[in-house]
Amino acid sequence: MGFPERLYDEWLASGMTQRQLGEYAGCNRKAISSYVNGVSTPDATTLGKMCKALNVSADYLLFGKGQV
């Protein structure tokens, strides 16, 4: 399982829409969709905001390590 799959799982578990996650992360729904589908990866700032919104660590989302 890679970053897109972990992001997808955590995003679904959060109960947020892609639009809501994008608002927390400072991007739009299309960007969230591209991250979840593995088309692109977020920059460090966006990643940090997504982690905070999803209450997970960057190590977990990126590498599957550490606390969820």
PyMOL commands that set and color helices and strands:
alter all, ss='L'
color gray80, all
select helices_A, chain A and resi 3-14+18-25+29-36+44-54+58-63
alter helices_A, ss='H'
color red, helices_A
deselect
rebuild
show_as cartoon
